[in-house]
């Protein structure tokens, strides 16, 4: 008979592998002894295996493509052996620190430890056969630094049994398959035995954790488990490499609901995250307008849009947690899910690498203010943000660009400078500018400095009527100026996406967006900017005639110039430059290379991210469907439209990329005012046919 305490002391403090591996025989727990007050700085180990605690040392595992090399397989087993040894030592520490834990738990832990000894011995023997000795690689201390400070058996079980050992269900199954493929049946069989034992280890932890929940239960509650995890552990750590072993988890007593949530967990497992937040109404907020009820609902509906922009391990702030079914649909087509957090308070104290709201307007500053001290980067000056986003600034820059580049005339038109627009600070000047335009039989556009497309502007055919004059007076009073320019007969709307840094700006891509009859945003073509474009417009953008630049040359040059101006003004991060192809009075096509500047994230940036989700050669049509349009198409609600899309146009993916079908880009079940639908086909005509199958009539992609 061996006392649990004696066994634990030998495993934890012994400085030879023989101490760790010596079988204890039959275990009893008659004399648990006093509690070990605090964990030692490190477990006892032979010199070659001592843990480097500051900083944590982690040897990179060999690439899977090299596992046909015996030494590479030995290095892989070296990492597994260190993990088994750490688990042994941590369980021994738990027995010594928590002598008052239930006897059934403690004796069960003793049995688990004996199986860990067998795993370790098996790994060591196989490593030796493969030409690797224990100690040839630097052992990682991560398990120890994460869990040695555990304050209770419940916390230890949450981190070790339900996190690291649960992840090993995936690691063991995955590498058993990989090693069989390279012909190493002996090591694969060893991993099969480890997997079978790990199911019991996870079951032991799940059983006791459920009993320690408040109130006690028969199954592990997701929220209770995540709350018990000590930082830096996060739920995603409980997933290993390869396919999620759902059956093994069920055998261990974890519920389907728990496993479903684990499959969708997106927290960072190491990289300091960026926090993303979708806050529409950027221009209105800069103008000092309070958010409307409709804008607030748009925010709730589309709060998950940054999911497509975030990197693995980033955080996306959402007002409400989306339904798992929608998240599973995203994961099924290869979308890497970030961590979704419903409260800024939940991020308190966490180190953050940055904050990425849709734009740094007053609403974003108010929302993210509690996190500023935790982030490495700080927001820009509010006055400068407003200046850069103003249509008055865009008009001034447009004029300067046209004056500086007379060679652009074949593309922009000989009268482009005359039509560049004027900034008016009073009603008389604005009326005069309108009169000059309308005197020639053209329509004038009067734009507020801050206002979204389709709103914040009036179109005037002659003199301003009473309603337009009242609007002009309000804008001048609140925003101080208007921009007056000819209303152009647009045939295609374009947006150039920029990455702006201290060193300058980089053109990330050109996108084409859709606008309805009122000029309001309706969606994007996802794919090449000229997919399905009118042949004449395609020639304007793509051809260089008689040594003149192409429209695309002009567009990129103008956007690059704007990017440099933004960089010099202190803007950092994403930006968009809107442009358009229009038909002049003679019926020819011309390019306006700068319509407005968006010093923020835009829908074009999301469209570029969605493009990366498409299989090569495929095109997408990303529609933003308002609820009234869905009802006119015969769908009782946006949720009903989402169900119809999933049934009639199921998303099809190959290699994690979309090849056909429809994908909702926000949760259809929660959508109230707008639903994003990405329709994917071989070409734009196929996308339009898919829209027709849902009885949707999008604005024609010009």
Secondary structure, 3 states (H helix, E strand, C coil): CEEHHHHHHHHHHCCCHHHHHCCCCCEECCCCCCCCCCCCCCCCCCHHHCCCECCECCCCCCCHHHCCCHHHHHHHHHHHHHHHHHHHHHHHHHHHHCCCCCHHHHHHHHHHHHHHHHHHHHHHHHHHHCCCCCCCCCCCCHHHHHHCCCCCHHHHHHHHHHHHHHHHHHHHHHHHHHHHHCCCHHHHHHHHHHHHHHHHHHHHHHHHHHHHCCCCCCCCCHHHHHHHCCCCCCHHHHCCCCCCCHHHHHHCCCCHHHHHHHHHCCECCCCCCEEEECCCCHHHHHCCCCCCHHHHHHHHHHHHHHHHCCCCECEEECCCCCCHHHHHHHHHCCCCCCEEECCHHHHCCCCECEEEECCCCHHHHHHHHHHHHHECCCCCCHHHHHHHHCHHHHHHHHHHHHHHCHHHHHHHCCCCCCCCCEEECCHHHHHHHHHHHHCCCCCEEEEECCCCCCCCEEEECCCCCHHHHHHHHHHHHHHCCEEEEECCEEEEEEEEEEEEECCEEEEEEEEEEEECCCCCEEEEEECCCCCCCCHHHHHHHHCCCCCCCCHHHHHHHHHHHHHHHHHHCCCCEEEEEEEEEEECCCCCEEEEEEEEEECCCCHHHHHHHHHCCECCCCEEEEEEEEHHHHHHCCCCCHHHHHHHHHHHCCCEEECCEEEEEEEECCCCCCCCCEEEEEEEECCHHHHHHHHHHCCCCCCCCC
